């Protein structure tokens, strides 16, 4: 199925190209052997399209490392044109191989041959086929002579209407010739892959990235919750600091009073509001408490808020003192 699709695709692409370009074949450089009806052979060396005559001995030495082409005389070449139903290339090849004995005086195994096809412009269900053939018997003597000189041509070079064509001389060469369209299709497929692959890789990387982001969402949500908690805690501390600046720190005031009051004094009541505190209690000498509080820089305006009374039968004064906590 895939081979049929590539064959169809190649045919459609070929329809878009000029006929001269489709039929043209670039003949390779190498050794060219001309053969005529008298079995006379002449050797040429082709370099960049230019041919120079050489001897068979030189041709034999060069044949081991370059391509050897046999060029038969024009009257040895048979050309047949006819139309066949359009089919995949491999099917057409097999059909023409079996059809050669019907449309020519020779079976397929008695010919060096190739075919070139192009769908009809007005009817895509039919394919115009050009068969190019050379009878093996016409070249038998020339091939035997070349084999004796250790020269083994790989292809026949045919001039068909000014367009060179290469005919395979062996089955393996024919297989290679049939392999070329498949390799061309493969190259086309690789070119498509080369174009599409970067986009596929980018899409795959994006998919992986999105999957990683989705996997990290629970952790991100937890971090955001912790961050919000920290922000809320900071906001609470800021409120507490502002309130402490407004009303003073209760613990700090108690610590200061504990440090100032002598050991023979103790408190029975403590109240702090808007940086003003009131303390009540008992002391062996209440007046000296005013002196101690007034000497403290963080306390100001210390004064008795009520008359000092002495408890009968005891040596302690009952006092109530009010003062301000300085910023």
Steps between C-alpha positions, in 0.01 A plus 500: 500500500778745590696416183188556289444838663859611434473378140181701453653804669812480279280480191303806606821695566638388164191640328596847620846485339584569135519191280855584398606501862320172574657315206845648541762290669835627603751257356795440731864554421703188433591269214271496196526210253345546155384180324372471143350227280847377398581424866766771495546674834652840573586628850458854625567665834231747607592779739246770585306424185804507266618179336858411399598182312707239689619148428334185634802435722459836670124443518560163672727666759249777568197269506581373850446842656244674278168436329505326163221575251435314175352719224343293221441627148174683444364227268524247786254694716128422493245748637134415562232742619156400621249560778423274796265529799647712779640286782772513766852494357584149620179363350568680172851356489372145542220551248738639235748219561231243418359714217830537308459170317158614373592847379856422377663208320713432810434367852618706795804278565624563144510880543681771682210732569346772709172687509397856573140596572291811540123522567296632211416868552134449411450158655683422824380139490735434204879528491709569191792257501821522298692171473868526409652164401818352359512127399767314693597313185604828334758563773607145580823512298596844632435394862706183454791702362482746788486215753818357345662841559378504865253779428150453643249774405228570752254691282404560140493867407221572250435827320120522480386816323795700629441380857749247642357192673682229695395136460620253764714213371436262793214408730669658798539822302133478408414458865710805580322692227162406644627589844570862402133612509459336839813676626371827356174450688695417814705818462179696455359342813816582693478859378143520630614353832784753517249782455236364737731359770596836662132587543429155647792533740381848602148371558638207702717732712200727559289201603769381744533852642124530550494159669782607735316823581181305574697264726645797693163673550426336841841607632454850359156525665650391832778758472247771416292403803808517723590836351152633566524370857833675547360821358200474731734434795711802406186710478399381850841584639482845343161559664641379832800731467276796423279420799804462722625838385157643581444332836850386606624149560334350807781254564763769461318726749466214750869417462591865566275520810644172632847643465412835669281382792695399812471155652274620782234610249250293305215580266141400539368671184640613165319678215644635170300706251619743232853505644363592846532242772371480856649277766369418846664304777685511829844628585704569812545858373265615226667845443828348392313318223428837338870582519597171332237536226597863428866396457404258220534669155221290344247607767374849551250694711502245782262610781268356760154448357348463850601582857753267656359312799671290758349179621453492880716246670726471191803686369385520134347790305214442259559705184361572155737659253434620145764579237561526120711270285725712280555400133 
